[in-house]
Amino acid sequence: MRGARTEGRRSRRTRIMSAWHSLDWVGTFHILLQAFGVLVAAIVIAAGVTTYHFWSRWNDLVAVTEQTRTKYVPNWRIDTATALHNALIEIAILGTALLLALGYAASQYGQRRTELVNAAQDAKLAKVQYETETLRRALAERDGRATNTLALRQSMREAEVRHLAETAALRREIEQMQARRATALPDRETESRLAAEIETLHRTSGNVTARHAAEISDLQQRLRQSESRRVASVESLRWEVKQAESRATAEISRLETELTRAQQRIASLTEQRRLSIEEKYALIDALRPFAGQRVSIAAIDGDEDGKVYAADFAEVFDAAGWQHPAVTYRRWERDPVGVEITLNEADGRAGRVNGGVGALINIARKLSLVDGNTIYMNGEVPAGQVELKIGKRLPR
């Protein structure tokens, strides 16, 4: 039974460790998906660039391919122009399809990444709890062995009491026999019978003493062995408990830290972006001296989080006296990320940045509203004006 329970615990621990290791590769698998997608994209782009480069010199490309085929595979007879044309078409179609599939897979996998990481942390916590429960069972077995040791000591004490009682009874019989012998008539037959009885009692007393001595010696030996096993088991368990507690404490502390970070990331991804009261006051104080400056605000169409965030900036510009039209909602080839400040391209390249635009750039950087020191330029922005794009939430 004990072997079956041990095997059950081992198999359960193996299942827990297997699940934990599989979940521990969440981030690596996501990176591999992205790397493979980049590799496929590079192949497709290389095929496209090659086709574009040789488009006006298609005959030259066919000739180079024919020379390569003749040199390396002379026995392979094909229509080189048709095969090359079909190969490029297949690379374009299959490569684009594979790139889209990998992009979709990486996107879907990335959305579930947080759930898988939380599941991995739950598996690690389950592992620590399982080790703690195993140590508790070992401590319970140690207590059981201590109870057996106490039972052996009690048996030895009871054996000693029985020995003393039997010895005292035999001594009383000997004394009575000796008393009867002293008072009996001095006939030879009676004296001989009494002597034989006394001798029998002496032998019985010796046998009882020897038997009790052997019994007590056996109990003492079993007690010493049990005590030695108990001491060794207690020391081993103390060491194991100390090591397990150290590992569990460190693991739980690390998991709690990771869980706190994950919760913070989840909160940052789900919490509505807003400008705080302090940020609004700081923006108004910095922009008010340049009242009349023209600015436009644009957000991603369909992004409710960006819509509310853009309304906060519109409120700040109104309070600072800046002129701006209504917030526009658009779609770009590249969706902006965070808050992006865009200048007129000619003004930016010539260094013609007026005081209001410079104040907006400086206060946005000071409040960490923009991603680093990146400032964008676009020829569609009117000269002397600035465009504020409210994009997707900055990754944390």
LINZIWO-V828868 format. One record per residue. RES is the residue in one small letter. BURIAL is b if it has 9 or more other ideal C-beta (glycine too) atoms within 8 Angstrom, else e. Layout:
res,burial
RES,BURIAL
RES,BURIAL
//
This chain:
res,burial
m,e
r,e
g,e
a,e
r,e
t,e
e,e
g,e
r,b
r,e
s,e
r,b
r,b
t,e
r,e
i,b
m,b
s,e
a,b
w,b
h,e
s,e
l,b
d,e
w,e
v,b
g,e
t,e
f,b
h,b
i,e
l,e
l,b
q,b
a,e
f,b
g,b
v,e
l,e
v,b
a,b
a,e
i,b
v,b
i,e
a,e
a,b
g,b
v,e
t,b
t,b
y,e
h,e
f,b
w,e
s,e
r,e
w,b
n,e
d,e
l,b
v,b
a,e
v,e
t,b
e,b
q,e
t,e
r,b
t,e
k,e
y,e
v,e
p,e
n,e
w,e
r,e
i,e
d,e
t,b
a,e
t,e
a,b
l,b
h,e
n,e
a,e
l,b
i,e
e,e
i,b
a,b
i,e
l,e
g,b
t,b
a,e
l,b
l,b
l,e
a,e
l,b
g,b
y,e
a,b
a,b
s,e
q,e
y,b
g,e
q,e
r,e
r,b
t,b
e,e
l,b
v,b
n,b
a,b
a,b
q,b
d,e
a,b
k,b
l,b
a,b
k,b
v,b
q,e
y,b
e,b
t,b
e,e
t,b
l,b
r,e
r,e
a,b
l,b
a,e
e,e
r,b
d,e
g,e
r,b
a,b
t,e
n,b
t,b
l,e
a,e
l,b
r,b
q,e
s,b
m,b
r,e
e,e
a,b
e,b
v,e
r,b
h,b
l,e
a,e
e,b
t,b
a,e
a,e
l,b
r,b
r,e
e,b
i,b
e,e
q,e
m,b
q,b
a,e
r,b
r,b
a,e
t,e
a,b
l,e
p,e
d,e
r,e
e,e
t,b
e,b
s,e
r,e
l,b
a,b
a,e
e,b
i,b
e,e
t,e
l,b
h,b
r,e
t,b
s,b
g,e
n,e
v,b
t,b
a,e
r,e
h,b
a,e
a,e
e,b
i,b
s,e
d,e
l,b
q,b
q,e
r,b
l,b
r,e
q,e
s,b
e,b
s,e
r,b
r,b
v,e
a,e
s,b
v,b
e,e
s,e
l,b
r,e
w,e
e,b
v,b
k,e
q,e
a,b
e,e
s,e
r,b
a,b
t,e
a,e
e,b
i,b
s,e
r,e
l,b
e,e
t,e
e,b
l,b
t,e
r,e
a,b
q,e
q,b
r,b
i,b
a,e
s,b
l,e
t,e
e,e
q,e
r,e
r,e
l,b
s,e
i,e
e,e
e,b
k,b
y,e
a,b
l,b
i,b
d,e
a,b
l,b
r,b
p,e
f,b
a,b
g,e
q,b
r,b
v,b
s,b
i,b
a,b
a,b
i,b
d,e
g,e
d,b
e,e
d,b
g,b
k,b
v,b
y,b
a,b
a,b
d,b
f,b
a,b
e,b
v,b
f,b
d,e
a,b
a,b
g,e
w,b
q,e
h,b
p,e
a,e
v,b
t,b
y,b
r,e
r,e
w,e
e,e
r,e
d,e
p,b
v,b
g,b
v,b
e,b
i,b
t,b
l,b
n,b
e,b
a,b
d,b
g,b
r,e
a,e
g,e
r,e
v,b
n,b
g,e
g,b
v,b
g,b
a,b
l,b
i,b
n,b
i,b
a,b
r,b
k,e
l,b
s,e
l,e
v,b
d,e
g,e
n,e
t,e
i,b
y,b
m,b
n,b
g,e
e,e
v,b
p,e
a,e
g,e
q,b
v,b
e,b
l,b
k,b
i,b
g,b
k,b
r,e
l,e
p,e
r,e
//
